[in-house]
Amino acid sequence: MLFDTHAHLNDNRLAPEIESIVSQMSDKGLSHIMNVGYDTPSSIIAVEQSTLYDNVYASIGIHPHDSKSATKKDYDLFVKLAENKKVKAYGEIGLDFYYDLSERDIQERVFIEQLELADTLKLPVIFHVRDAYGLAYEILKSHKNLLKNGGVMHCYQSSKEMLGGFLDLGLHIAFGGAITFKNAKKDDIVKAVPIDRLLLETDCPYMTPVPFRGKTNYPEYVALVRDKICEWRNEDIETITTQNAKRVFRIE
């Protein structure tokens, strides 16, 4: 059974289908789903959904796109939401210098503020990084004391050399549908991740893997990510990646 470590059941596109998605988890080979918040409203929905459905867990936080609107009121609410036992992670947070929807200095400040909050809440952190891996690494390295609860590099897209730095920080590395794309060329990086640090994800409804690219992504498509990684690594990763996810998110 597979653990989708990064999904957005809280996205409006999946709202009409969530009952069907969750009720068919076992039939589709899914054991757990981490429902990831990316701003205050989506975090609230993620927690509400996790409360309604078994084996659906929640992560709370503010995506770098929305850093410009982050306030103490948001952080205070996250502290309250984290009292729910189904909240198992903080994020996705980080830096996104591809779209630059928030000023870079604001992204950096809010990133550090949320690292501090996640540490206070004793939650592992889910990191979103795009076109900013060097700075993200430097920030995390200088704030390594805030990583004692672990973390996940979501949709890892950087180099094999940079991978070593994030592994040295104790982080897990997650791959999604992007590795199935024709020009992905990520086999050497995927094979370099220690088996006990490897995670699977979909980022649904985004980043739909081949052969469904261009259509809505669903948690069940995490099996396609598994298959591509198994092809490259020539080993069965299903059980170990689920165990890894349960360990990092502290799920019994």
N, C-alpha and C positions, 0 to 999 in steps of 0.2 A: 504493500500500500504506500502511496506517495503523499508527501507533505508539500503543498504549494506554499512557499514561504513568503510570497508577495503577490497579493491579489487585491483588487479594488471592487469588492462586492458592493461598496458604498457609492459606486459610480451610477449616475442616473440611467445609463444605458443598460445596466444589468438589473435594475430595480424590478421590472416586470417579470423577470425570470428567476429571481433569487430562491423562491420556494422550490422550483424545479432543480436548480443547481445543487442546493443543499441536500434535498431528499435523494438525489441520485449519486451522492458522493461515493458511497461504498460500491455501488454498481460500476462506477467509472474508475475504480481503483484508487480513490482518494481517502486518506485517513484524516487529514487536518488541512485547514486553510488559515493563513495569517492574513487578516483583513486590515489593510494599511491605510491610516489616515494621512492626509496631506495638507489639511488646514483645519480650523476649528469645527466647521459644520460636518466635514467628512469624518473627523475623529469621533464626534458625537454619534453619528450614524454607525460607524464601525463598532463602537461599544454597544450600542443598542442591538445591533445584529448579532454580535457575539453572545449577548445574553439570551437571545431567542433561540439560537441554534447550537446544538452540540458540536464539538470539534471545530468550531469557528472561533478564532481568537482575534483580539484587536491590538493594533498599534496606534499610537496617538502622536501628533506633532504637526509642524508647519514646514512644508516643502520650501526649498530656496526661492522658488518663483514668488511665494507670498511673504517673503521675509519683510518686505517693506510695510506690511500691515500687522506684523506681530506686536502684541502688547502684553503688559503684565497681566491684564485681565484674561488673556488667552492662557498664559502660563498657570494662573491660579485655577482656571477651569481644568487644565490637564492634571493638576495635582488631585483635584476632586475625582476626575474620571479614573485615575489610576488606582483609586480605592476598589474598583471593580476587579475581582479576581481573574476575569477573563482578559484583562489588559496585560499582555505579556511582553511588549516591546515599546520603545519610543522611536518615532520616525514615521515617514521618511524625512530626514533632515540632511543638510549638506550644502553643496555649492553647485550652481549651474551657470557656467559662463558661456554656454552655447546660445541660450535664449536671452540671458541678461534681463529677465523681467523684473528683477530688483537690483538696485545698485550693488556693486560688488563689495564695497565696504560694509554695507548693511547686511548682505548675505553672510559675510564673515562674522560680524558681531552676533547676529541671531544664531548662527551655527554654534558658536561657543556658549552662548546663553543656554541653548537647548542641551548641549552636552552636559552642562552643569546641572540642569534640571533632571535629565535622565539619570545622572549619577545620584542625585538626591533621592530619586524615586526607586533606585536600585533596579533599573530596567536595562536590558541590552538595547543597543541602538541600531537602527536600520539606516544606512547611509546612501543618499543619492548624490552622485558626483558625475558631472559632465563637463569636459574641457577644463577641468580644474584639479586634476589628480595631484599635481605637484604641491599646490597650496594646501589641499585637503590633507595630504600626508604630513606636511609640516605642522599643521594645526593639531592633528591627532597625535603626532609624535611629542609635541610640546605640552599636550594635555593628556598624556598617557595615563595619568592618575585617575582620569575620568572614564577609563575604559575597562575598569575591573569587573564590570558586569557583562562584558563581551559585546560583540557587534557583528553586523553583516554588511559587506560591500554588495549592495544591490546592483544587479545587471552590470557586472564588472566589464569595463571596456578599455582599460589601459594596457600597458605593456607587461611583458613577462618580468622585466627588471623591477618595475614598480610593484608588481605582485608580491615580491619578496618582502618589501617594506611593510605592506599591510598584514602579511602573515606574521611578521615579527611583532606586530602590535597585538597579536592574538585574535585577529578578526577571521570570520568565516567569509567565504567567497561564493556568491550566488550567480547562477547563469539562467537566462530565460530564452525566449523564442528567437532573440537576435542571433544566437549561435547557429541557427538553422538557415539563415539567409545565405544566398549564393556566394556573396563576397565577404562573408564574416571572417574566415581565416583565423579562427580562434583555437584550433586544435592543440597547438603547442602550449598555449596558456591554460586551457582546460586540463591538459595532462600534467601540468606542473603543480596543480593544487593538491595538497595532501588529501587523501581520501577522507580523513576525519575533519576536514574543514570545508568540504564541498556541500553546497545546497542547491536545490532546484526551485524555480519560480516561474510564474507566467507573466506577471504585471498586467493581468487581464483587467479591463477589456482591450488594453494596448498590446503592442509588440507581438502580434499573433504569429506563431511559427508556421513555416512551410509544412504542409501544402495549403494551409488556410490563410496565408498572408493576404492582407487587404480586407479580411472579414473580422467580425468580433471575436476576441479571444476569450476563452473560458478556462477555468481551473483544470478541467480534465486534459487540456492540451499540454499540461506539464509532462505527460507521458512521452510526448514528442521530443521534449528537451532531454528527458532521460535517455531516449533511444539514440539521439545524436551523440551524447556523451559516452554512452556504452560503446558505440561504434568507434569512437576515437580512443577510448581508454582500454577497450577490450576486457572489461570486467563488469560484473553486476553491481550497480550502485544503488539500487532501489532501497534496500533495507538500511544501509549505512547512512544515506542522505536523510532518511526519515529520522533515524536515531540522532544524527547530528542536529537536526532542527529541533527536536524535542529537548535536546540537551541545552542548546543555546537559549531557547525560549523558556526553559525550565517547566516543561509540561510532562506530567507523569504518564 
